[in-house]
């Protein structure tokens, strides 16, 4: 077999990820699972994502783009069995350590990792965009959970006008949460708007809006925003969510946006897999994110 032969393999996305401290992209696992409102195994997400990357090539046949950027694997934050409150400082510090690079990619874990991720960029300079079926504005009087990271950020002092929430689903939220979002000045874009206008279009609008209000942008990809028929691997995914292709298209737009300095992928629960659908969807998300970043 010649050196260039692809008879038994190809260059994969996994070949881009390794010990590359000078890389512009840093991958960090943050498998927080405690205090999930619906019990599950989101702590398995980082391992499952890394394991599927060899199944993706570095070439996009639709655009002719060949990915060659290196990704530094920063390992996993040691948060196993930690509550969201206990995991806050370790995650914030790890994100802050790499915040000077082009992009930090935080793999959860449940949605509680979003709050420390935002703090890692600097609360006073950051805007937040979420792709999520839920407001995550539950009360904090019973402590931190995966259902209240946005509420906790508001209480930390983040101006609600610097928050955009996209993909919110009917009958998956409360009037109180909606009213809280309105009162705080949060931009609320529903799943229907995403279907009618295109998720990538809505995302582009909100990135531009946030760009005028902040220095850097943090994006929370709560993957349960995807329609449950195409994404069963999150307990919170519902029928009527956005399509997986819309999710991928929006991801590429986000990856290409210069002010986006950190993102997370949350609420991926490999224990709910049907076949390899979950891992392959998460892996394709990573490919789209890197393809977007390569366009900067």
C-alpha positions as CSV (number, residue, x, y, z in Angstrom):
1,X,0.0,0.0,0.0
2,X,1.4,3.4,-1.0
3,X,1.9,6.1,1.7
4,X,-1.0,8.1,0.2
5,X,-3.4,5.2,-0.1
6,X,-6.8,5.6,1.5
7,X,-7.5,1.9,1.2
8,X,-7.8,1.2,4.9
9,X,-8.3,4.7,6.4
10,X,-8.4,8.4,5.9
11,X,-7.3,11.6,7.7
12,X,-9.9,12.1,10.4
13,X,-11.0,14.9,12.7
14,X,-9.3,13.0,15.5
15,X,-6.0,13.6,13.8
16,X,-6.4,17.3,14.3
17,X,-6.9,17.0,18.1
18,X,-3.9,16.4,20.4
19,X,-1.3,18.1,22.6
20,X,-1.0,21.3,20.7
21,X,-0.7,24.1,23.3
22,X,-0.2,26.8,20.7
23,X,-3.3,25.9,18.7
24,X,-6.1,28.5,18.3
25,X,-8.8,26.1,19.4
26,X,-8.8,24.3,22.8
27,X,-11.1,21.4,23.6
28,X,-12.0,20.9,27.3
29,X,-14.3,18.3,28.9
30,X,-16.5,19.3,31.8
31,X,-18.7,16.4,32.7
32,X,-20.9,17.9,35.4
33,X,-23.9,15.7,35.9
34,X,-25.0,16.3,39.5
35,X,-28.3,18.2,40.2
36,X,-29.7,17.5,36.7
37,X,-33.5,18.0,36.9
38,X,-33.9,14.8,35.0
39,X,-31.4,12.2,36.1
40,X,-29.0,10.9,33.4
41,X,-25.4,10.4,32.3
42,X,-24.4,13.7,30.7
43,X,-21.0,13.1,32.4
44,X,-20.3,10.6,29.6
45,X,-20.5,13.3,26.9
46,X,-16.8,14.3,26.6
47,X,-15.6,10.7,26.2
48,X,-18.3,9.9,23.7
49,X,-17.5,13.0,21.6
50,X,-13.7,12.2,21.5
51,X,-14.4,8.6,20.6
52,X,-16.5,9.4,17.5
53,X,-14.1,11.8,15.9
54,X,-12.1,9.1,14.0
55,X,-15.3,8.5,12.0
56,X,-15.3,11.9,10.4
57,X,-13.0,13.0,7.6
58,X,-11.5,16.4,7.4
59,X,-13.0,17.1,4.0
60,X,-16.3,18.8,3.2
61,X,-17.5,17.6,-0.2
62,X,-20.1,20.4,-0.4
63,X,-17.6,23.3,-0.2
64,X,-14.4,21.6,-1.1
65,X,-12.9,22.7,2.2
66,X,-10.2,20.6,3.8
67,X,-9.7,21.2,7.5
68,X,-6.1,21.4,8.7
69,X,-6.4,23.5,11.9
70,X,-5.0,22.0,15.0
71,X,-7.0,21.6,18.2
72,X,-5.4,21.4,21.6
73,X,-7.0,18.8,23.8
74,X,-6.9,20.4,27.2
75,X,-8.3,17.3,28.9
76,X,-11.2,17.1,31.3
77,X,-11.8,19.3,34.3
78,X,-12.0,17.1,37.4
79,X,-15.6,17.7,38.3
80,X,-16.9,14.1,38.7
81,X,-19.6,13.9,41.3
82,X,-19.3,17.7,42.0
83,X,-22.4,19.9,42.3
84,X,-22.7,22.8,40.0
85,X,-21.7,25.1,42.8
86,X,-18.5,23.1,43.6
87,X,-17.6,22.8,39.9
88,X,-17.9,26.5,39.3
89,X,-14.3,27.6,40.1
90,X,-12.5,24.7,38.4
91,X,-14.4,25.2,35.2
92,X,-14.2,29.0,35.3
93,X,-10.4,28.8,35.9
94,X,-9.9,26.3,33.0
95,X,-11.8,28.4,30.5
96,X,-10.1,31.6,31.7
97,X,-6.7,29.9,31.2
98,X,-7.4,29.4,27.5
99,X,-9.6,32.4,26.8
100,X,-6.8,34.2,25.0
101,X,-6.8,31.6,22.2
102,X,-9.2,31.9,19.3
103,X,-11.9,29.6,20.6
104,X,-12.5,27.5,23.7
105,X,-14.8,24.5,23.2
106,X,-16.3,23.1,26.4
107,X,-18.0,19.7,26.3
108,X,-20.5,18.9,29.0
109,X,-22.0,17.7,31.0
110,X,-25.3,19.3,31.9
111,X,-26.2,22.9,31.3
112,X,-24.8,24.0,34.6
113,X,-21.4,24.4,33.0
114,X,-22.6,27.5,31.0
115,X,-22.4,29.8,34.0
116,X,-18.8,29.2,34.9
117,X,-17.9,29.1,31.1
118,X,-19.3,32.7,30.8
119,X,-17.4,33.8,33.8
120,X,-14.3,32.4,32.3
121,X,-14.5,34.9,29.5
122,X,-15.3,37.7,31.9
123,X,-18.9,38.6,32.9
124,X,-18.3,42.3,32.4
125,X,-17.3,41.9,28.8
126,X,-19.4,39.0,27.6
127,X,-22.7,38.5,25.8
128,X,-24.4,35.1,25.8
129,X,-26.3,33.3,23.0
130,X,-28.1,30.1,23.7
131,X,-29.6,27.5,21.3
132,X,-32.0,25.9,23.7
133,X,-35.5,24.6,24.0
134,X,-35.7,26.1,27.5
135,X,-35.2,29.4,29.2
136,X,-33.1,28.0,32.0
137,X,-34.5,30.7,34.2
138,X,-35.8,28.5,37.1
139,X,-35.5,30.0,40.5
140,X,-32.2,29.6,42.4
141,X,-33.7,29.4,45.9
142,X,-33.0,25.6,46.0
143,X,-29.5,26.0,44.7
144,X,-27.8,25.7,41.3
145,X,-29.1,23.1,38.8
146,X,-29.0,22.5,35.0
147,X,-32.3,24.4,34.9
148,X,-31.1,27.8,36.1
149,X,-27.7,28.9,34.6
150,X,-29.3,31.9,32.8
151,X,-31.1,33.0,36.0
152,X,-27.9,32.6,38.0
153,X,-26.0,34.8,35.4
154,X,-28.7,37.5,35.7
155,X,-28.2,37.3,39.5
156,X,-24.5,37.5,39.0
157,X,-25.0,40.9,37.3
158,X,-25.1,40.0,33.6
159,X,-27.3,42.6,31.8
160,X,-30.2,40.7,30.2
161,X,-29.9,42.8,27.0
162,X,-26.6,40.9,26.4
163,X,-28.5,37.6,26.3
164,X,-30.1,36.0,23.2
165,X,-32.1,32.8,23.5
166,X,-32.9,30.9,20.4
167,X,-35.1,27.9,19.8
168,X,-37.5,28.1,22.7
169,X,-40.2,25.5,22.6
170,X,-43.9,25.6,23.3
171,X,-45.1,23.7,26.4
172,X,-41.6,23.3,27.6
173,X,-41.4,26.6,29.6
174,X,-43.5,28.6,32.0
175,X,-45.2,32.0,31.9
176,X,-43.0,33.1,34.8
177,X,-39.8,32.3,32.9
178,X,-41.0,34.1,29.8
179,X,-42.0,37.1,31.9
180,X,-38.6,37.1,33.6
181,X,-36.9,37.0,30.2
182,X,-39.0,40.0,29.0
183,X,-38.4,42.0,32.1
184,X,-34.7,41.4,31.9
185,X,-34.5,42.5,28.3
186,X,-33.5,39.1,27.0
187,X,-34.0,38.6,23.2
188,X,-36.4,35.7,22.9
189,X,-36.6,33.8,19.6
190,X,-38.8,30.7,19.4
191,X,-38.5,27.4,17.6
192,X,-41.2,28.5,15.2
193,X,-39.2,31.6,14.2
194,X,-36.3,29.3,13.5
195,X,-38.4,27.1,11.3
196,X,-40.0,30.1,9.5
197,X,-36.9,32.2,9.0
198,X,-34.1,29.6,9.2
199,X,-32.1,29.1,12.4
200,X,-28.9,30.3,10.8
201,X,-30.6,33.6,9.8
202,X,-31.9,34.1,13.3
203,X,-28.5,33.3,14.8
204,X,-26.8,35.8,12.5
205,X,-29.2,38.5,13.5
206,X,-28.6,37.9,17.2
207,X,-24.9,37.7,16.9
208,X,-24.9,41.1,15.2
209,X,-27.2,42.5,17.9
210,X,-25.0,41.2,20.7
211,X,-21.8,42.4,18.9
212,X,-22.9,46.0,19.5
213,X,-23.3,45.4,23.2
214,X,-20.2,43.3,24.2
215,X,-16.6,42.6,23.5
216,X,-16.9,38.8,23.3
217,X,-19.7,36.2,22.9
218,X,-20.2,32.9,24.7
219,X,-22.5,30.4,22.9
220,X,-24.4,27.6,24.8
221,X,-25.4,24.8,22.4
222,X,-27.9,23.0,24.5
223,X,-28.4,20.2,22.1
224,X,-31.9,19.4,23.3
225,X,-33.0,22.3,21.0
226,X,-33.0,19.7,18.2
227,X,-36.3,17.9,17.3
228,X,-36.4,14.7,19.4
229,X,-37.1,12.5,16.4
230,X,-33.6,13.5,15.1
231,X,-32.0,13.8,18.6
232,X,-33.2,11.3,21.3
233,X,-30.0,11.6,23.4
234,X,-31.2,14.4,25.7
235,X,-34.0,14.0,28.3
236,X,-35.2,17.5,27.5
237,X,-35.5,17.2,23.7
238,X,-39.0,17.5,22.4
239,X,-40.9,16.9,19.2
240,X,-41.1,20.2,17.2
241,X,-37.6,21.3,17.9
242,X,-35.3,22.7,15.2
243,X,-34.0,20.3,12.5
244,X,-30.6,18.8,12.9
245,X,-29.5,20.4,9.5
246,X,-30.6,23.8,10.8
247,X,-28.5,23.1,13.9
248,X,-25.5,22.3,11.8
249,X,-26.0,25.4,9.6
250,X,-26.3,27.7,12.6
251,X,-23.2,26.1,14.2
252,X,-21.1,26.9,11.1
253,X,-22.3,30.6,11.3
254,X,-21.4,30.7,15.0
255,X,-18.0,29.2,14.4
256,X,-17.1,31.8,11.8
257,X,-18.1,34.8,13.9
258,X,-15.0,36.6,15.2
259,X,-16.4,37.7,18.6
260,X,-17.4,34.1,19.6
261,X,-14.6,33.2,21.9
262,X,-16.1,30.2,23.8
263,X,-18.9,27.7,23.3
264,X,-20.2,24.7,25.1
265,X,-22.2,21.6,24.1
266,X,-24.5,20.5,26.9
267,X,-27.2,18.0,27.7
268,X,-25.8,15.2,25.6
269,X,-26.6,12.0,27.4
270,X,-24.9,9.0,25.7
271,X,-26.9,6.6,27.8
272,X,-30.0,7.6,25.8
273,X,-28.3,6.7,22.4
274,X,-30.3,4.9,19.7
275,X,-27.6,3.3,17.6
276,X,-24.9,5.9,17.1
277,X,-27.2,8.8,16.4
278,X,-26.2,10.8,19.4
279,X,-22.4,10.5,19.0
280,X,-22.5,11.0,15.3
281,X,-24.7,14.2,15.7
282,X,-22.3,15.6,18.3
283,X,-19.3,14.7,16.1
284,X,-20.8,16.4,13.1
285,X,-21.5,19.5,15.3
286,X,-17.8,19.6,16.1
287,X,-16.9,19.4,12.4
288,X,-19.3,22.2,11.5
289,X,-17.9,24.4,14.4
290,X,-14.3,23.8,13.1
291,X,-15.3,24.5,9.5
292,X,-16.8,27.8,10.6
293,X,-13.8,28.7,12.7
294,X,-11.5,28.0,9.8
295,X,-13.3,30.7,7.8
296,X,-12.3,33.5,10.2
